[in-house]
């Protein structure tokens, strides 16, 4: 009988039988508990020190996660056990469940909860440390807990901060910021008055309430008992008199986590005449961290790249993908250089939406990146690359990207940058037309390997065509739809994205320590190009079976008058 055909009682009976069988294999004493919700299976497992009364929610048949399991009666502060007794036995990542084996899933869940409870009950000291590692999750489960979005860094610096409350929406919205800081665009605080708030760091946590108690002034008093003289002074300023009389204030407390980092919890309460107003409720505030450092680390962006400055010259389809990808990877400062305005011709292969038509591309990208990636600094310059190079100093530049698709100009840039004394990586990225493929070349402003190395024929003599090209030279590839005014090289959005992502990964390798000239690429199937009569090079036919290391050796291994003193 499948899970979908079972009645509720059959589910409970078969689930208990599965629990019994699994417990018997491990010599664990188990009995079935009566009473409780009709959709819950109640079981008691006898541990080494105490008995555990558990309830498993068997209501749902279409399982996408393990069933909820909880202590029938919540008790104390236990690791991975919420205020209401819910036990966190799995984070769900990588979990694969067979919905036709519902009883086995219930049995697995019961034994996983039992093992977790037994593990921590055997070592009270370790259990306490582990509980406070998970304090923020427990705090979220407190009665009447509300979410507060905060830009403040969770650190050890005590300070007065500000809280904004929008009580006209459900659920209420809370915003926490440093005083006098520029608020992020996503914080809807324009018509909200700030409340006083205090952030303090304690070396030891204050225990939260346990079921069925609620958060009240007792917790605030316990925090006050641990404050230093400096923190007490800040407290006096928090609850001190105001011209508007009694007020609502907030307190945020951070404490160390044994596994590293800091936990933070908060509470909103009333203050009157310099004291806690016991007549007002205390609202638990669970902090959602909006600080750039936290969001970067949590989102997978590298904190090591935050201080890197990359210049992107050419912000078209490929350049915009590179700029966006560098920002997503964690690069903290970008300078975008491009004199072109955005047009309707660009829309399908560019990151900008049509609202930016007739604006400079760099204006739209600056706006987009600064809104999307907190903490990033973007400078947009509507200049030609030559203008930037004539005025630029490389003192604070860590890398330069050229996404122009103009080989003559790019070779000039490479030669000029090699006259600078600072060693920086230069990345050149371009597409061959239609579906032939894309390229990324990284060279350095000093040392062997430069862009001119690519412009050699098979005999090692200077050539006007790069030996890395997938398209045979002297073939017209540009296209227009309305005349010369709209001439363009045909390729699609996916080709641009593919090239931009390869180029970004390539540059990140250089920023993270990979030295020397290198070459990466992707090879398309070329079906459309061949159908339109374009001829591909022998390299295009061979490249898909050649490693990037070997390809770089071929590209940069010949004599070069610019970087090797060759002919």
FIDRENVO-447703 format. One record per residue (C-alpha): x, y, z. Coordinates in steps of 0.25 Angstrom, whole numbers, padded with zeros to 4 digits, always signed. Each point is the difference from the previous one (the first is absolute). Example, Ala and Ser with C-alpha at 12.3 -4.5 7.8 and 13.67 -1.06 7.14 Angstrom:
BEGIN
+0049-0018+0031/+0006+0014-0002/
END
This chain:
BEGIN
+0000+0000+0000/+0006+0013-0004/+0000+0013+0009/-0010+0006-0009/-0010-0011+0003/+0001+0000+0015/-0010+0005+0010/+0005+0009+0012/+0000-0012+0010/+0007-0009-0010/+0011+0010-0002/+0002+0002+0015/-0001-0016+0002/+0010-0003-0011/+0009+0012+0004/+0001-0005+0015/+0003-0014-0005/+0012+0005-0008/+0005+0008+0012/-0001-0013+0008/+0008-0008-0010/+0011+0011-0001/+0000+0001+0015/+0001-0015+0002/+0012+0000-0009/+0007+0010+0010/-0006-0006+0013/-0007+0013+0003/-0012-0001+0008/-0013+0006-0006/-0014+0001+0003/-0012+0007-0007/-0006+0012+0007/-0015+0003+0000/-0007+0013-0001/+0005+0012-0008/-0004+0005-0013/-0007-0011-0009/+0010+0002-0011/+0013-0001+0009/+0006-0013+0003/+0005+0000+0015/+0012-0008+0004/+0008-0001+0013/+0015-0005-0002/+0008-0003+0013/+0014+0006-0001/+0012-0002+0009/-0004+0011+0009/-0014+0004-0002/-0013-0004-0008/-0003+0008-0013/-0015+0002-0003/-0001+0004-0015/-0011+0003-0010/+0001-0001-0015/-0009+0007-0009/-0006-0011-0010/-0010+0009-0006/+0007+0003-0014/+0001-0011-0010/+0007+0007-0011/+0014+0002+0007/+0010+0010-0005/+0007+0000+0014/+0001-0009+0012/-0013+0001+0009/+0000+0010+0011/+0004-0006+0014/+0000+0006+0013/+0000-0003+0015/-0013-0002+0005/+0003+0009+0012/+0011+0010-0003/+0011+0001+0011/+0011+0009+0002/+0010+0005-0010/+0005-0011-0009/+0008+0001-0012/-0007-0001-0013/-0014+0000+0007/-0009+0012-0002/-0008+0008+0011/-0012-0008-0003/+0008-0014+0000/+0002-0002-0015/+0012-0007-0002/+0009+0003-0012/+0005-0013-0005/+0004+0003-0014/+0003+0013-0008/-0007-0006-0012/+0012+0002-0010/+0002-0012-0009/-0011-0007+0007/-0007-0011-0009/-0013-0006+0004/-0008-0012-0005/-0015+0004+0003/-0004-0014-0001/+0008-0004+0012/-0007+0010+0010/+0002-0010+0012/+0015-0001-0002/+0001+0015-0001/-0007+0002+0013/+0009-0010+0007/+0012+0006-0006/-0005+0014+0005/-0003-0006+0014/+0014-0006+0002/+0007+0012-0006/-0007+0009+0011/+0003-0011+0011/+0015+0000-0004/+0001+0015+0000/-0007+0001+0013/+0009-0011+0006/+0013+0006-0005/-0002+0014+0006/-0006-0005+0013/+0013-0009+0002/+0009+0013+0001/-0008+0012+0006/+0012+0010-0001/+0001-0003-0015/-0015+0000-0001/+0000+0014+0005/+0010+0005-0010/-0007-0006-0011/-0014+0006+0004/+0006+0014+0000/+0006-0003-0014/-0014-0001-0004/-0006+0011+0008/-0006+0008-0011/-0008-0011-0005/-0006-0003+0014/-0003+0015+0001/-0008+0000-0013/-0009-0010+0007/-0003+0008+0012/-0015+0005+0001/-0003+0013-0007/+0014+0000-0006/+0002+0009-0012/+0010+0002-0011/+0009+0012+0000/+0009+0004-0012/+0013+0006+0004/+0011+0006-0007/+0009+0001+0012/+0012-0009+0001/+0000-0010+0011/+0013+0003+0007/+0005+0003+0014/-0002+0015-0001/-0010+0005+0010/-0009+0012-0006/-0013+0007-0001/-0007-0004-0013/-0014+0003-0006/-0013-0008-0002/-0011+0003-0010/-0013-0007+0002/-0011+0000-0010/-0012-0005+0008/-0010+0003-0012/+0003-0013-0007/-0002-0015+0004/+0010-0005+0005/+0006+0012+0005/+0013+0004-0006/+0012+0004+0008/+0013+0006-0005/+0013+0002+0008/+0011+0009-0005/+0012+0008+0006/-0003+0014+0003/+0001+0010-0011/+0004-0010-0010/-0005+0000-0014/-0012-0010-0001/+0000-0011-0010/-0010+0002-0011/-0008-0012+0004/-0003+0005+0014/-0014+0007-0001/+0003+0010+0011/-0003+0013-0007/-0013+0004+0009/+0005-0008+0012/+0005+0007+0013/+0013-0007+0006/-0001-0006+0014/+0012+0000+0009/+0007-0013+0001/+0013-0006+0006/+0010-0010-0005/+0009-0007+0010/+0009-0012+0000/+0001-0009+0012/+0011-0011+0002/-0011-0010+0005/-0014-0002-0004/-0013+0003+0008/-0009-0012+0000/-0013+0002-0008/-0013-0004+0006/-0005-0015-0001/-0013-0005-0003/-0011+0004+0004/+0006+0014+0005/+0001+0012-0009/+0011+0010-0002/-0002+0011+0011/+0007+0010+0008/+0008-0011+0007/+0008-0002-0012/+0003+0015-0001/+0004+0000+0015/+0009-0011-0002/+0008+0007-0011/+0001+0012+0008/+0007-0008+0011/+0011-0003-0010/+0002+0014-0005/+0014+0007+0001/+0000+0014+0005/+0002+0005-0014/-0012-0008-0004/-0008+0005+0012/+0002+0014-0005/-0005-0003-0014/-0012-0007+0007/-0003+0013+0007/+0000+0007-0013/-0010-0010-0005/-0010+0001+0010/+0002+0014+0005/-0011+0011-0001/-0006+0004-0013/-0008+0012-0003/-0011-0009-0004/-0001-0008+0013/-0001-0015+0000/+0006-0007-0012/+0003-0013-0007/+0015-0003-0001/+0007-0013-0004/+0012-0007+0005/+0009-0009-0009/+0010-0010+0007/+0011-0008-0007/+0008-0011+0006/+0011-0009-0005/-0003-0014-0007/+0009-0011+0004/+0001-0004-0014/+0004+0014-0004/-0007+0013-0003/-0010+0007+0008/-0015-0002+0003/-0010+0012+0001/-0013+0001+0007/-0009+0012+0002/-0012+0005+0008/-0010+0012-0001/-0005+0005+0013/-0006+0012+0007/+0008+0010+0008/-0005+0010+0010/+0008+0010+0009/+0013-0007-0003/-0005-0014+0003/-0006-0012-0007/-0015+0002-0001/-0006-0013+0006/-0014+0003-0005/+0005-0001-0015/+0002-0013-0007/+0014-0005-0004/+0001-0004-0014/+0011-0009-0005/+0007+0005-0012/+0007-0010-0009/+0011+0007-0008/+0001-0002-0015/+0014+0004-0004/+0001+0010-0011/+0014+0004+0002/+0008-0001-0013/+0011-0009+0007/-0011-0010+0005/-0008+0000-0013/+0013-0002-0008/+0005-0012+0008/-0014-0006+0001/-0002+0002-0015/+0013-0007-0004/+0008+0013-0004/+0014+0000+0004/+0004+0009+0011/+0014+0000-0005/-0004+0007-0013/-0007+0012+0008/+0012+0009-0001/+0003-0003-0014/-0002+0011-0011/-0002-0005-0014/-0002+0009-0012/-0009-0005-0011/+0002+0007-0014/-0012-0003-0009/-0013-0002+0007/-0008-0007-0012/-0006-0014+0001/+0013-0007+0004/+0005+0012+0009/-0013+0001+0007/+0000-0015+0003/+0014+0001+0005/-0003+0012+0009/-0012-0006+0006/+0007-0013+0002/+0012+0006+0007/-0009+0008+0009/-0008-0013+0004/+0014-0007+0002/+0003+0011+0011/+0009+0010-0007/-0003+0012+0008/+0004+0012-0010/-0003+0001-0014/+0003+0011-0010/-0008-0001-0013/+0005+0007-0013/-0009+0001-0012/-0004+0012-0008/-0012-0007-0007/-0015+0002+0004/-0009-0012+0001/-0009-0002-0012/-0011-0009-0003/+0010-0008-0009/+0006-0005+0013/-0011-0005+0008/+0000-0015-0002/+0015-0002+0003/+0002+0010+0011/-0002+0000+0015/-0008+0013-0001/-0015+0001-0002/-0007+0009-0010/-0002+0012+0010/+0015+0003-0002/-0001+0003-0015/+0006+0013-0004/+0008+0001+0014/+0015-0003+0000/+0002-0015+0002/+0009+0003+0012/-0011+0008+0007/-0010-0012-0001/+0011-0010+0005/+0004+0009+0012/-0014+0001+0004/-0003-0015-0002/+0013-0005+0007/-0001+0009+0012/-0015-0003+0003/+0003-0015-0002/+0013-0002+0007/+0001+0007+0014/+0013+0007+0003/+0005+0000-0014/+0006+0013-0005/-0002+0003-0015/+0006+0012-0008/-0006+0002-0014/+0008+0007-0010/-0006+0004-0014/+0014+0000-0006/+0007-0007-0011/+0010-0010+0005/+0012+0009-0005/-0006+0011+0008/+0001-0008+0013/+0013-0005-0003/+0006+0014-0002/-0005+0004+0013/+0001-0012+0009/+0009-0004+0010/+0002-0015+0003/+0003+0002+0015/-0013-0005+0005/-0004-0009-0012/+0001-0015+0002/-0004-0004-0014/-0005+0005-0013/-0011-0006-0009/-0001+0003-0015/-0013-0005-0006/+0001+0008-0013/+0001-0010-0012/+0010+0010-0006/+0013-0008-0002/+0008+0012-0005/-0004+0009+0011/+0002-0011+0010/+0014-0002-0004/+0003+0015+0001/-0006-0001+0014/+0009-0012+0004/+0013+0006-0005/-0003+0013+0007/-0003-0006+0013/+0013-0008-0001/+0007+0013+0002/-0006+0002+0014/+0009-0005+0012/-0012-0007+0007/-0002-0014-0003/-0015-0003-0002/-0008-0010-0008/-0007+0004-0013/-0012-0008-0005/-0004+0001-0014/-0013-0007-0004/-0008-0001-0013/-0009-0009-0008/+0001-0006-0014/-0013+0002-0008/-0013-0008+0001/+0003-0013+0007/+0015-0002-0002/+0004+0003+0014/+0007+0010+0010/+0013+0003+0005/+0007+0005+0013/+0015+0004+0000/+0007+0005+0013/+0014+0006-0001/+0007+0009+0010/+0006+0014-0002/+0014-0006+0002/+0007-0013-0003/-0002-0010-0012/-0013-0002-0007/-0007+0012-0006/-0012+0002-0010/+0010+0002-0011/+0005-0015+0002/-0014-0004-0006/+0003+0007-0013/+0010-0010-0006/-0002-0009-0011/+0004-0015+0000/+0014+0004-0004/+0001+0010+0011/-0001+0012-0009/-0009+0012+0004/-0014-0001-0005/-0013+0009+0000/-0008-0012+0005/+0001-0006+0014/+0004-0015+0000/-0011-0002+0010/-0011+0004-0010/-0011-0010-0003/-0004+0008-0013/+0009+0000-0012/+0005+0014-0003/-0006+0009-0011/-0014-0004+0001/-0011+0010+0001/-0008-0003+0013/-0007+0013+0003/-0015+0001-0002/-0010+0011-0001/-0015+0001+0001/-0003+0014-0004/+0013+0005-0007/+0014+0003+0004/-0005+0008+0013/-0004-0013+0006/+0012-0009-0004/+0004-0011+0010/+0007-0013+0002/-0011-0011+0002/+0001-0009+0012/-0011-0003+0011/-0002+0003+0014/+0004-0014+0005/+0013+0001-0008/+0003+0014+0007/-0003-0006+0014/+0008-0012-0002/+0012+0008-0004/-0002+0010+0011/-0001-0011+0011/+0013-0007-0006/+0007+0014+0000/-0004+0003+0015/+0005-0014+0005/+0013+0003-0008/+0002+0013+0006/-0003-0005+0014/+0010-0010-0001/+0010+0011-0003/-0005+0009+0012/+0002-0012+0009/+0014-0003-0003/+0001-0007-0014/+0011+0006-0007/+0005+0000-0015/-0007+0001-0013/-0011-0009-0002/-0011-0003-0010/-0014-0006+0002/-0012-0001-0010/-0012-0008-0003/-0003-0006-0014/-0014+0000-0006/-0005-0010-0010/+0001+0010-0011/-0013-0005-0007/-0006+0014-0003/+0013+0006-0004/+0003-0011-0010/-0014+0000-0005/+0002+0015-0003/+0013-0003-0008/+0010+0004+0010/+0013-0008+0001/+0006-0004+0013/+0015-0001+0003/+0008-0013+0002/+0001+0004+0015/-0015+0001+0001/-0001-0015-0004/+0012-0004+0009/-0003+0009+0012/-0011-0009+0007/+0010-0011+0002/+0012+0009+0005/+0001+0004+0015/+0001+0014+0004/+0014-0002+0005/+0005-0005-0014/-0008+0010-0007/+0007+0011+0008/+0014-0006-0003/-0004+0001-0015/-0005+0014+0001/+0011+0006+0008/+0012-0009-0004/+0006+0007-0012/+0010+0011-0001/-0006+0014+0003/+0007+0013-0002/-0009+0007+0011/+0002-0010+0011/+0011-0010-0004/+0009+0009-0008/-0003-0009-0012/-0001+0005-0015/
END
